[in-house]
Amino acid sequence: MEKKKELSNESSNKERSKSGSPYSFKDLPGVGEATVKKLIDAGILSIRTLAMYPLNKLMDEAGIGEKTAEKIIKAAQDIEKMGFKSADQIWEKRKTLNKLTTGSQNLDDLLLGGIEPGAVTELFGEYRTGKTQIAHQLCVNVQLSYEEGGLEGTALYIDTEGTFRPERLIQMAVAKDLDHNLVLKNVTVGRAFNSNHQVLLVKEAPKIINTQNIKLIIVDSLIGHFRSEYIGRGTLASRQQIINSHIHDLLRLTETYDELAVVFTNQVSAKPDVFYGNPLTHTGGHVVAHGATIRIFLRKGKGEQRIAKVVDAPHIPESDTIFSITEDGIKD
């Protein structure tokens, strides 16, 4: 019997903060055991995370006074050297960026190499357009070696609609000749039962990222609970405020941890006033549109074919391609 391909990722107990800072919270002025405990309880586990944390959120979530919060955030920013960089330094880093393959060469080419770590990617479209299928495929692919288009890491899957299926992961793993038992072990799943629980799971994510070498976070879907719980125009402002904060929590994770990709799926709604062209638009309004780094619209084609269109990305022109959903997973 042919030996299964071994996955190259191993769990790491080392923190993967982008800075690799040797400093700890106790190196900050005025921070003792009690403050360290408050920071950790709030899900702030590294100097870099603290440096990027909004002042008001730190005060609310960690129960720290304004003056102390200002002082420790400023000290953390000084340690992290969070100032200006030249464009050529940023370019040098981007040239060596490892991207995560989708399984389809067409889709990878559309995204100039695949799903980008350090960014938040949105997949939106009608039902049965492939959003959850791509999410499952990425959970398998992230475990592959760099040479095979993976990130040699594991995945964290936040399931808000009850659509996660380990059986599908097994199919996709077998198609790649991988040990499906190991593939399943390397995907950590959190079932979010309401919008508050969903937000909490993202806040708890750093504790898992640090110990399980997480390189991919999936939220499938971002908007489902919010659409069902916040009904009517009277709740729209508070809903959008919470979603905005939620997306920024995800963005902060990509900035904090090295080589971490975040992908969320989103639903669509029909605009009743559109008589010509496509009446479908993503849900979540401008808050979601501005929050995602790269936005991909998915629609149905013939049979197994699906069409993916980049509608917004800072470095990719608006363009589309065709891919297929097969029993073995995402293919051309």
Summary of the structure (lengths in Angstrom):
residues: 332
radius of gyration: 20.3
end to end distance: 28.8
largest distance: 65.4
contacts: 1036
relative contact order: 0.16
helix: 42%
strand: 20%
